[in-house]
């Protein structure tokens, strides 16, 4: 697992996981929070078929008190969307009444802490062709994140290459 935080606001920017394959090599990074990195332009020149830029883009971007998912490129009005909690499968379900979009997603943080899903903590809004789904963080997760922030303050942040290179 690798996490990136904003040094000034202590906000989580990226969380990604990488597991070993059956043969012991490291697999691809699985992004849990944050956006996918932009593809290398040289690789795009060689591709003959690529995904449409008008397709919906699903990403997670957390705030201090809530988990937040954004689904870009969804042009329908707010009353078309339905966001519910499926307690049996431990996931959230987004679908439209016009049957143009359907998505199921879990909340890995709640799974790690083995906390139940609460439909009252779930809300959504729609603006600028983006559906924003918000799930309020439970007190247990807020307490764990506060402890993590205390530990992170003890660690010195990397300089992102601003330091001097010492040569011999």
Secondary structure as UniProt FT lines:
FT   STRAND          2..5
FT   TURN            7..9
FT   STRAND          12..17
FT   TURN            22..23
FT   STRAND          30..34
FT   HELIX           41..46
FT   TURN            53..54
FT   STRAND          57..60
FT   STRAND          66..72
FT   HELIX           78..80
FT   STRAND          81..86
FT   TURN            87..90
FT   STRAND          91..96
FT   TURN            97..98
FT   STRAND          102..105
FT   HELIX           108..113
FT   HELIX           119..121
FT   STRAND          122..127
FT   TURN            128..129
FT   STRAND          130..136
FT   HELIX           139..154
FT   TURN            160..161
//
